[in-house]
Amino acid sequence: MFRKVSDVDVGQANPLSGKDTKSLIAALLQLFPNVTKHDLGDLLGIKPKGKVFKSKLPKKVILYSARTDPEYPDDLEYVFFDANGRGDFYPTIFALWRVPHLMKSIRVHAPVSRFVIKGADVMLPGFVHQRVETEPGSCFGIGRFAKGEKVAVLANGNPFPIAVGDMTLNSDDIYCAGFTGKGIVVQHYYGDSLWEAGGKTVPNEFFLSDQVIADPRASKDGLETDSEEHLSNAEIESDNHSEESFEIGQDDNATSDVDKNKGESEDEAEPYNSDLDFDLDDSTANNEDALAEDIAEFAKNWDETELAEKTFYQAIRKKCKDSDLPILVNVFYSTMMLPCRPWGTTINFKKTRHKKISKLLKFMQDSNIIKIADKNGVQSIIEIKRDECTLRDFKPWKVEDEACSHEVEGNSQTKGEIHDAKVLEYYRPFEKHLELFKIVGIPGSGPKNQYYSASQVRQVLFKYINDKELDDKINPRQIVLDSMLCDLLYKSIKRANPNFVYPTHASKDDVWKSFLKGLHVYHQTTKIDGTVADMKKGAIAPINIQITRGQGGRSKFLTTIIGVERYGINPKEVAKEAQKILACSTSTDSVPGVKRTLAVVVQGNKATEVQKFLFERYKIKNQYVSIDDKCGKAKKNR
């Protein structure tokens, strides 16, 4: 439905009246019985007193958008669309990522996703099903579905939907058809024009450009494992609390436009700590190195309860930021608490006095360290009280992947611990920006020599706008430009074109992007061996994958990988590993005009395979890789 850019020619967004919003809520609750008013209101922004907007698209499609993130009330997100303007509502994938239980789902084999995200319908052989029907009427584990029923499509092993569509057959007909033929007519999918118009966000790093792969943190069937170190929701359920909980579909999706896909943790301390609410904590910088060497030995003398509690403090201090809240307990445990264990230790909650993680959280809440919410047995951490003396006096150590680096001396990269490569961008103001920083309360003597993250710059800018009361009273999405903002944003244009007239109003998004663009850009890289490089000017160049023609004719291609050294990877090691994994010949060669840089040359058109190889072997995320096809429409290997 949204394959072409012209299919998403979004017109003016008009706000719905209170009556129309109530009618929309009633229609959605009737069409999607699994969703609640809480899901629609708190997670998707559709509530009677909220602002819901309607836009008309070509082919009589109506698009509904709402403010889903309270931190950025001016940003709208597409949540539902009416396929024919007559109440045929479908959720967008953005809404499904926030509320995965909104509708029934069908799982397909992960390789099928590469066809789905290109706009293909889902065929029945791609469904994940049981070999034997263990439960009568379950259609080999798929479940009961009616013809024409709206369903979400998930890649097996990844908990977030990749598409939404309609069933072409009911469950009985699927059984009779022998799992052959078309199963789902796809209406909207990850990668289509609606997704591009909505900001091109992804729920996790396993949504690649050409396919969606399984999340290794989940089990092969896409459900959470029941092992000791990956607890399911059933294992962490505790005494039911009466207070309301917050359920989220992804713990790192509610970020600003500039901060998307940039994970930051407290151990990556910001270079500047001001009176603004930047959520920085540098109080333990000196203690960290002192404990890093001996923490593994100290941990051997801890009992299971002491290990669990100290690991919890470590995760709160080093990993979990206030911007990550609310966060599901199982997500906190698997992505934050486990990586913070002392090296060589294993947490076994059954041997602690708490017996399970939910009891540990209850103990921490009673100690006034955190605040948790519980709904239907699903717990979330909604607040961290960082001023509590026990938490404040705790001395953190280096996380597990950092502490184990001294054990792999002399070993090759294939035998050592591989860290997630990260690139954090920072900004430094020019002299002309210092006056604005002074107005919001930052001393003028420091900022020009300090670095700020994009979120910090955003806080500075919008604090100035709020203090000066520059919000447009008529259109809340715009601001009134004063003389200082006009000079900062448009003075260079005025200098080049004397006839240019300063505008009186501008949208908040345009002001924010123009202001950020006018600052010095710096970057800091965390390499795969865990070392953090020095701050460097400019944005880092991604690893470049080039596809060129070889000397053997039009059917011969070469795939060249350039720039792996930026992330601490040995090019010769990459060539050796790629030869075994990709089953092709490889070599290394110098890059003309570039010193101390080797290119890895792979025989054949292996761009997609190389991109996947870099992620699975060296944890290089898709955002740090670029593909340059210099052959035009080169034939891809299958």
Summary of the structure (lengths in Angstrom):
residues: 638
radius of gyration: 26.3
end to end distance: 27.3
largest distance: 78.3
contacts: 1927
relative contact order: 0.07
helix: 32%
strand: 19%
